[in-house]
Amino acid sequence: MDPRPTAGASGHPGFNTRAIHAGQEPDSLTGSVAVPIYQTSTYKQDGVGGLRGGYEYSRSANPTRTALEECLAALEGGARGLAFASGLAAEDTLFRAICVPGDHVLLPDDAYGGTFRLVARVLARWGLEYTPVAMHEPAAVAAAMRPNTKLVWVETPTNPLLNIADVAALAEIAHAQQAKLVVDNTFASPYLQQPLALGADAVVHSTTKYLGGHSDVVGGAVITADPELGGEIAFHQNAMGAISGPFDAWLVLRGIKTLGVRMDRHCDNAERIVEFLSSHPAVSRVLYPGLTSHPNHSVAKGQMRRFGGMISFRHRGGEEAALKVCGLTSVFTLGESLGGVESLIEHPGRMTHASVAGSPLEVPADLIRLSVGIEDIADLIADLTTALA
Ligand SMILES: *Cc1c(COP(=O)(O)O)cnc(C)c1O
């Protein structure tokens, strides 16, 4: 089922081994196997400037956050990982580290609503120019590049339309004009897709989602391919201050240990639900990159291990019917967010994507989005059967 192995024994630890051990040596003082939560703001110096282990103040660095940052870098195959207070804090810091006022960025025309809002309503006021573009069409991206384009922002799969962008092709387009390619890898997680290996310069995560995985923490991350860009973002992280606190960092680190097994179960369950929805009379269309009918299935197959736990579908009965379904499930919880162990259902047009209504990013009103959890598949299918009846 899984076309690519996660493990490579000879010298390079496999994905799951890195998830459990990277950055997480047992504590040198006590042998504690779990990384301690260093709930401290400051550190005793042995004489002025005499730092033990380089720590002086927890906005600049904290050992629990360092463990998470090293683990994130190891999972994405990057030079540097940085952990933030939220996905959007990570994004804001990254945009300001790469761009200056007057620069131009390209965004997916179905970008995560919060990303679009950050760019269109906050960074635009600061002087950033932007163009939404269909990232799944490389020719459209090449045509939208301007001399001042500094950054191409990609999501794949996208939220909530599950479009797939060809990361390697976009890296080539961006680099031809010395622009950086950044991939928001939140939907796939590093277990399913590793954009840096495909040519991206940086990866962004809302660790709130699959990396944390238990709907109990809000966090974000940036991982860079090269140490220089990593250093630039680290400077901005310290200067802007939107860091992950030690307890939040610890929760994400704990979630990451089971990322591989969780993702496999998310994918198993999603595949069964896609099958169920595809033959359901109330469903006019299922959006899932694993379907051979998906317009970019072959690209997805080339760059993803499996196709993830997110599914969107359109209801034949239009908006009213879609809203009704969202209110009739009982195992699927009606709620925003995604990527946790529990299944969620939502209506993007009225919920996660309400802020883009009337913009080029508006989503169809009959669309329902599922974040498929890791409950028993029979219960999930029974729940959808009832809600769609
Ligand atoms: C949730 C999400 C974000 C924003 O992350 P927060 O942790 O909520 O700030 C960004 N991108 C995608 C794809 C998301 O799903």
The ligand as an SDF file (V2000), in Angstrom:
LIG
                    3D

 15 15  0  0  0  0  0  0  0  0999 V2000
   -4.9210   26.1550   10.2870 C   0  0  0  0  0  0  0  0  0  0  0  0
   -4.0950   26.4770    9.1080 C   0  0  0  0  0  0  0  0  0  0  0  0
   -3.2200   27.5740    9.1030 C   0  0  0  0  0  0  0  0  0  0  0  0
   -3.1480   28.5660   10.2580 C   0  0  0  0  0  0  0  0  0  0  0  0
   -2.6360   27.9900   11.3950 O   0  0  0  0  0  0  0  0  0  0  0  0
   -3.0380   28.4500   12.8940 P   0  0  0  0  0  0  0  0  0  0  0  0
   -2.2980   27.4910   13.7480 O   0  0  0  0  0  0  0  0  0  0  0  0
   -4.5270   28.3290   13.0070 O   0  0  0  0  0  0  0  0  0  0  0  0
   -2.5910   29.8580   13.0470 O   0  0  0  0  0  0  0  0  0  0  0  0
   -2.4480   27.7870    7.9770 C   0  0  0  0  0  0  0  0  0  0  0  0
   -2.5180   26.9650    6.9070 N   0  0  0  0  0  0  0  0  0  0  0  0
   -3.3470   25.9160    6.8650 C   0  0  0  0  0  0  0  0  0  0  0  0
   -3.3860   25.0550    5.6530 C   0  0  0  0  0  0  0  0  0  0  0  0
   -4.1680   25.6280    7.9580 C   0  0  0  0  0  0  0  0  0  0  0  0
   -5.0020   24.5920    7.9080 O   0  0  0  0  0  0  0  0  0  0  0  0
  1  2  1  0
  2  3  1  0
  2 14  2  0
  3  4  1  0
  3 10  2  0
  4  5  1  0
  5  6  1  0
  6  7  2  0
  6  8  1  0
  6  9  1  0
 10 11  1  0
 11 12  2  0
 12 13  1  0
 12 14  1  0
 14 15  1  0
M  END
$$$$
